[in-house]
Amino acid sequence: MSLVFRKSTMEDIDILLPIQKASFQEDLEKYEDFETNPACETFEKLEENIKKYHHFTILDGESVIGAIDVRGNEERMHISKVFISPFNQNNGAGTAAIQFLEEQFPNVKLWTLYTLYLSFRNHYFYEKFGYKKTKEVQLTPKLILFKYEKLPGVLMSK
């Protein structure tokens, strides 16, 4: 796997949107969260996110396999979403994505993100990078999110 991260462009939307929808479809079916689940995002909303925030496309060679959407500044950077095509998961792309973000924004004082309360793989994934659960937020009767935070200088555990 030879990964490349580059700033997303409007030309990426037609490729990224189906990957994003496929990546979050299982969660949509489980939690029925039609308001905030990225599987429900429109072309226009993704276009707005690419224009407004730090949005990076992930490529394996020439193939687009996912993206990262982060928002904020050096005081606080929020990881809005990281998604990898279901066909390319479990090959280190997610780990490389988080490492890329930390290299791209080395002066961030606080990293934050939200993940699903039953997404145990995500909990383990973010905790290995030094993220700590700090809060629970109930969005719907079926959906609880865990907020994770990471202070600078906390290294990934091996």
C-alpha positions in Angstrom: 0.0 0.0 0.0 1.5 3.3 -1.1 -0.6 6.0 0.4 -0.8 9.7 -0.7 -2.7 12.4 1.1 -3.6 15.5 -0.8 -6.0 18.5 -0.5 -9.4 17.4 -1.8 -10.8 19.2 -4.9 -14.3 19.6 -6.4 -13.3 16.9 -8.9 -13.0 14.4 -6.1 -16.6 14.7 -5.0 -18.0 12.2 -7.5 -15.5 9.5 -6.2 -15.5 10.4 -2.5 -19.3 10.6 -1.9 -20.0 7.0 -2.8 -17.0 5.8 -0.7 -18.3 8.0 2.2 -21.8 6.6 1.9 -20.6 3.0 1.8 -18.3 3.6 4.8 -21.1 4.9 7.0 -24.0 2.8 5.7 -23.9 0.1 8.4 -24.0 2.8 11.1 -27.0 4.4 9.4 -28.9 1.2 9.4 -28.0 0.4 13.0 -28.7 3.8 14.5 -31.2 5.3 12.0 -29.6 8.7 12.4 -30.7 10.4 9.2 -29.8 13.9 10.4 -26.0 13.6 11.1 -24.8 10.3 9.6 -22.3 11.0 6.8 -24.0 8.3 4.6 -26.8 10.9 4.2 -24.5 13.8 3.1 -25.3 15.5 -0.2 -23.0 16.4 -3.0 -23.6 20.1 -2.0 -22.7 19.5 1.6 -19.5 17.6 0.7 -18.6 20.5 -1.7 -19.1 23.0 1.1 -17.0 20.9 3.5 -14.1 20.7 1.0 -14.3 24.5 0.4 -14.6 25.5 4.1 -12.5 23.0 6.1 -9.3 21.0 5.9 -10.4 18.1 3.7 -7.8 15.6 2.4 -8.3 12.8 -0.1 -6.5 9.5 0.5 -5.1 7.7 -2.4 -3.5 4.2 -2.7 -1.4 4.6 -5.8 -3.8 6.2 -8.3 -7.0 5.0 -6.6 -9.0 7.2 -4.2 -9.8 5.1 -1.1 -11.1 7.6 1.4 -10.8 11.1 2.9 -10.3 13.0 6.1 -12.3 16.1 7.2 -10.8 18.2 10.1 -11.9 21.6 11.4 -10.4 24.1 13.6 -7.1 25.8 14.3 -4.0 25.4 16.4 -5.9 25.8 19.6 -8.4 23.0 18.9 -8.6 20.7 15.8 -11.7 18.5 15.5 -11.6 15.3 13.4 -15.0 15.5 11.8 -14.6 12.2 9.9 -12.1 9.8 8.6 -13.4 7.3 6.1 -11.8 4.5 4.2 -13.5 2.4 1.5 -14.8 -0.8 3.1 -12.7 -2.7 0.5 -9.5 -1.0 1.8 -10.1 -1.1 5.5 -7.8 -3.0 8.0 -4.7 -2.3 5.9 -3.2 0.6 7.9 -4.8 3.5 6.0 -6.6 4.8 9.1 -3.4 4.7 11.1 -1.6 6.5 8.3 -4.4 9.1 8.1 -4.1 10.0 11.8 -0.3 10.1 11.6 -0.7 12.4 8.5 -3.0 14.8 10.5 -0.6 15.0 13.4 2.3 15.7 11.0 0.2 18.2 9.0 -0.8 20.2 12.1 2.1 19.7 14.6 1.2 22.7 16.8 -2.4 21.8 17.7 -3.0 22.1 21.4 -6.1 19.9 21.6 -7.5 17.3 19.2 -11.1 16.2 19.5 -13.5 13.8 17.8 -16.8 12.0 18.4 -17.3 8.3 17.7 -20.2 5.9 18.2 -20.6 4.4 21.6 -20.9 0.8 20.3 -18.0 1.2 17.8 -15.5 -0.7 19.9 -13.0 -0.9 17.1 -13.0 2.9 16.8 -12.5 3.2 20.6 -9.4 1.0 20.5 -8.2 2.7 17.3 -8.3 6.2 18.8 -7.1 5.2 22.3 -3.9 3.7 20.8 -3.1 7.2 19.6 -3.5 8.6 23.1 -7.1 9.8 22.8 -9.1 9.7 26.1 -12.9 9.5 26.4 -14.1 12.6 28.1 -17.9 12.8 27.5 -21.0 11.0 26.3 -23.7 12.7 24.2 -27.1 11.1 23.5 -28.3 12.3 20.1 -31.3 10.0 19.6 -32.9 7.2 21.6 -30.6 4.8 19.7 -27.5 6.9 19.3 -24.9 7.8 21.9 -21.6 9.4 20.9 -18.4 9.3 22.9 -16.3 12.4 22.8 -12.5 11.8 22.7 -9.7 14.3 23.3 -6.0 14.2 22.9 -3.4 16.7 24.2 -0.2 17.3 22.3 2.8 15.1 23.0 0.8 12.0 23.6 2.4 9.3 21.4 0.8 6.3 19.8 1.2 3.2 21.8 2.8 0.2 20.1 
